[in-house]
């Protein structure tokens, strides 16, 4: 009887857990061994992990570009793009509001930070980026220089230019058909590249996890265990509760099948801490595993990566209650409603800003009168929580994409319900390359 091969998802999860264990052991027992730190943690692990993340980032812009062109050109009615965009935007705002409401509720009930001794935690030097005015955020959506937008990886500008370009391909009719077909073929090639990267992913994820947990010791978490635990609990409940209830009620699909097929994406997001770097894997999973049509997935996934702030909103809600408890500041119900409203508005007004989490948190703290130095208190363990937040965010991106696709009849339920849909197979290169005709 032939031995069943381990799936790529299982390999990724196994290597991720192995990296966590190895990194934790190094931090506990070899934190001051210079040879291990120089040649293993900051040497081998750093090089492999960085190469892996750079490989993922390398795929993002060409994949989004070709996928969007193929998606728009494959849309029979361009006006549906506007409808899809509005639905996705409203759902992202709804999930952000639900996320921070859940976080505040749990934090108020548990009360993290009560009786906290602020002297037990070394605070971090903190520089908060300045948020530009909303008018600049809006005007910056249109790129003055598309080449610069591509070079800087500005996702909203890239999406604007690409959608406009694709619509104009449709406008010129038959003359643009070959460009659209070329984009579809290039999109297929990029999906094949993503499949290839999936085969080396376990090693890259192991290196990222090993390095992270070698540097981020558990001793950072212990003094902040109440804050860390409440954020982790709220993130878990939002991902497996709130989002899945919306998926069931609005999308009328099975949350269990959805979560099972999202494991690889969540592992990538957790290990890289980057929704942007995870876009190629998210797109591939949403289209090939969940059965969402390219015309919907190619628009909502990168859009959600830019604007979906569920994980950050949860951190804001818990951090606000935690810091208020630490400094003995009482917040009333109006303050909590202010925090919820600020989180939703800030998620729109801080799109694309580096250090967006800090900017949003600073805006909330300023609005309810909490000391800014409190932000530095929680930054020491933010790297680990950021890994969890990213996993929640990509799950939300895929969930909203699925809901909108179901409402627009842009999803294949046969593919969604097939547990083996587009499983990554072994890649075999042809033994002989075809020779060009003379």
N, C-alpha and C positions, 0 to 999 in steps of 0.2 A: 504494500500500500504506500503510495508516494507521500512523503512528508510535506505537510502544508507549510508554505512559506509565511513568515511574519509580514504583516502589512506595513506599509510605510508609516501609517499613523501610529501603530504600536511601537515601531522602532523609534520614532520621534519622541513619544512619551517615555519610553524606557531610557533613552539617552538623556533626556531632560532631567529625569529623576536622578540618574547616575551623576550628572553634572552638579546638581544641587547637593548631593551627598559628598562628592569629592571636594567641592568648594567649601562646604561647611567643615569638613575634616581638616582641610588646609588652614582655614581660619582659626580653628580651635587648637591645633597642635603644631602648626608650622608657620604661624603668622610672622615670626621673627627670623625664620631661616632664609637668609638672603639668596641662597642658590635657588630655592623653590620660588621665591617671590620674583627674582630677576629673570630666570630662564623658563619657568613654567607659567606662573600667573601673568606677569607682564611681558612674557616672551611668547611661548607657544600658544597659550589660551588667547592672548590678546590678538596675535596675528591671525589665527584661524577665525576667531569671532568677528574681527573687523572685516576680513575678506568676505565672510559669509553675508554680513549685513550690507556691505558695499555691493555684493552681487545682487541682493534683493532690490536695493535702491536703483541699481543699474536698469532693472527691468521695468520700474514703475512708469516712467514717462513714455517710453515707446509703447508699452502695453495699453496705458490709458488712452494715448493718442489714436492708435490703430483701432482699439476696441470702440471708442466713441465714434469715430468716423464710420466704422462698419455698422454700429448700432443706429446712428442717425440715418444713414443711407438705407438701412433696412426697415425704417419706419415708414409706413404708408401715409400716415398723417402727421406732419411735423408739429401740429398744434398739440398732439398728445404729449410731447416733451414738456410743454408748459404745465399741463395737468399733472403729469408725473412729478415734476419738480415741486409744485405747490403741495401735493399730498405728502411727499417725502419731507419737505421742510416743516410742515405742521406736525407730522409725526415725530420728527426729531425734537422739536420744541416740547411736545407733550411728554416724551420720555425723559427729557432733561428735567422738566418740572416734577414728574413723578419720582425721578431718582433722588433729587435733593429733598423732596418731601419725606420720602422713605428714610433717608439718612438722618434728617433732623428728628423724626419721630423715634427712631431707634436710639439716637444719641441722648435725647431727653429722658427716655425711659431708663437707659443704663447709666447715664451720668458720667462719662469718661472725664478725667481731670479733677474730680472732687477729691480733696485732700492731697493733691499732687505737690511734691516738693520740687520746685523749679531748679534748685541747686544741684539736683542729682543728674541733670542732663546738660552736657556741654552744648552751647548754642553755636550755630553756624553763621559765618559771615553771609550777609544777605544783600543782594542787589536786585531790586524789583524793576523790570523793564517798564518804560512809560507807555501807556496805551494811547495810540493815536485817536483823534476824533472819529466819530462814526462816519462823518462825511468823507474822510480820507479812505476809510475801509471800503466804502461803496465805490468811490471813484477808482480805487486801485484794482477793482475787479476787471476793468478794461485795461489790457496791457498796452503801454505806449510803445513797447518794443517786445514783440512776441519771442524773439530769439533770447532776450534777457530773461523772460518769464520761464522759458524752457531751461535755460542755464541755471537759474536760481531755484527751480523746482516749485514755483508758485502755482499750486494746484488749481485754485479758482481761476487765475488768469489763463492757464493752460486749457482748462475746460471751456472757458468763454471763447477763446480763439478757435479751438478745435471744433466746437459745435457750430460756430459761425461758418467756418471753412466747409464743414460737412453739409450744412444747409445750402451753401452756394454750389456744391457739387450737384445737389438735387436740382437746383434752379437751372443749371445749364443743360440738364436733361441727358440725352444720349452721349454727348461728348464727355460727360463726367463718369459714365458707366465703368470705363476701364480703371479709373482712379478708385472708385468704390470697390470693385472686384479686387484690385491690388491691395487695398486696406484690409479686406476680409482675409486674403491669403497671408498677409503680414501678421494679422492678429492670430491666425492659426499657428504661424511659426513661433510667435511669442508665447503662446500657450504651451507649445512643445518645449520651449526653453524653460518655462516654469516647471514642467514635469521633470525635466532633467535636473533642475536645482533641488527638487524634492528628494532626489536620491542621495544628494550629499548633505541634506539638511540635518540628519541626526548628529553628524560630527560637528557641524557649525553650532547647533543648539547646545550640544554638550559643552563646547568651549565657552560660549556666552554664559551659561549657567554656572560653570565652574569658576570663571573669573568673577562674576558678580558676587557669588556667595563666599568667595575667598576674601573679597574686600569688605563686604557688608556682613559683619558678624552679628550673631544673635544678641550680643551684649548691647547693641544699639536699640534692639526692640524691647528688651526687658523693662527699662525704666518707662517706656512709652507703651507698655502692653495694652493698657485700656484703650488708648487711641487707636493703635494698630488693629486690635481685635474688632472694634466697632466698625472701622472702615472696611475691613475684610468681610465682616458679616453683612454689612449693607450692600457691598459689591456682589456678594454671592446671592443674596436674596433678590436683588434687582435683576441679575442675569438669569437666574433659574425661576424666579417668580414673576416679577412685573413684565419683563419682556416676553416670557412664555405665555402669560395670560393674554397679552395683546396679540401674540401670534395665533393663539387658539381662537380668540373672540373675533378679531378683525381679519386674520388670514385664513382661518378655518383649516389649518394644517396641524399635523402632529408635532408638538414641541419635543417629544422624545427622539423622533427621527431627526429633527433639526439639530438638536444638541449633539447627537451621535456623529452627524456628518460635519459638525463644526469643530471637532476636537483638534484636528490638525491646525486649523486657522488659529485657534486659541493658544495652542502650544507655540506657534510662531510669534504671535503677539506678546505672549508672556515673556519669552526669551529675548526678544529684540526691544521690547518697550516702545515700539514704533508702529502706529497704525499705518503710516505712509509706507514703511518698508514692507508691511504685510499685505498691501494692496494686491500684488500679483497672486498671492495665495488665496486671498478673499475672493477676488474676481473669479478665479478658476473654480473654487468650491461652489460659489453661488450659481455659476452658469452650468458647470458640468455635473456637480453632485446634487444641487438643489433643483436644477431644471429651470432656472429663471432665464428668460430670453435676454440675449445680449443687448438689445435696444434699451432695456430697463436697467440691467445690472451695470452696464458701462457708464451710466449716468449717476445712479444713486450711490454706488460704492465709493467712488472718489469724492463725491459731494459729501457723503456721510463722514468720511475720514477727515474732512476739513471742518465740518460744522457740528458733528455729534460730540457732545461734551458730557455724556452721562457719568462716566467715571470721575471726571474732574468735579462735576456738580456734587457727587456723593462725598468726595474728599472735602469740598467746601462746607457742606452741611455739618459733617462731623467735626471738622477743624474749628468751625465757629463756636459750636457748643463746648468743645474741649477747651479752647482758649478762654472762653467766658468763664468756665468753671475754675480754670487755673488761676485767673486773676480776680476771681470773686465778683464778676460782673453779672448782674441779673438781666436776662433778655425776656421780654414779654412777647405775647402772641403777635403783636404788630411788627416786632423785630423779625420774627420768623417768617412772616409773610413778605417782609422787605427782602430778606435773604433769598427766598424762593424767586421773587420777581427779578432781583438783581442777577441771579444765576442764569435765568433764561435770557435776559437782555444782554448780559455780558457774553454769553455763548455766541450771540450774533455779532456783537460789537468788537470782539477780540479775535476774530477769525484770522488765522495766518500769522499771528504775532508770536515771535520766539518767546518761550517761557510763559505761554498763555495761562497755565495753571496759576502761576504766581500773580499775574496781572489780575485775573478774575478774583482770586482770594483777597488781594489788596483792595480791590474795589468794594468787595463785600465788607471787609473789616472796617474800612473807612466809613461806609454807610451806616453801620450799627455802632460805631464808636469803640471798636476793640483796638488794643495797642498793636502797631505793626510789628514790633519786635517779637510778638508771639508767633509770627510766621516762621522765623528762624528756628523756633523750638521744634517744629515738626519736620523740618527739612532733612534732618539726619537720616530718617528712615523712609523718606519719600521715594527713593529709588526702588525699594521693594514693593511699595504700594503702587508705584507707577506701572510695574509689570502687571499687577492685577487689574488696574484701571484700563490698560490697553486691551487686555483680553475681554473685558466687559464691553469696551467701545466697539471692537470689531464684531462682537456678537450682536450688538445693537444695529450696526450697519447692515449686517446680513439679514437680521430679523425684519427691519423696516423695508429692505429691498424685497423680501419675500412677500410681505403684507401688500405692498403696492403692486407687485407683479400679479398677485392673486386677484386683486381688485380690478386690474386692467386686463385680466385673462392673458397674461404674458408669462405663464409658468407651465411646465410640463409636469403634471402630477404623477405620471408614470415614472419619470426620472426621479422625482422627489421621493416617492415611496419605494424605489428600488434601492435596497441596502448596498448593492454592489455597483451602483452607477458610477462609471468613470473611475474605478479603482486604478491607482497608479501601477502600471505593469513594468516589468523589466524592460529596459531599453536595449535593443540590439541594433547596432550599426550595420549597414549592408556590407558584405564581404568585398564586393567589387562595386566601385562607383561607376555609374553609366558614363561611357565615353561620348564626347560631343560628336555629332555627325559631321563628316567632312563634306 
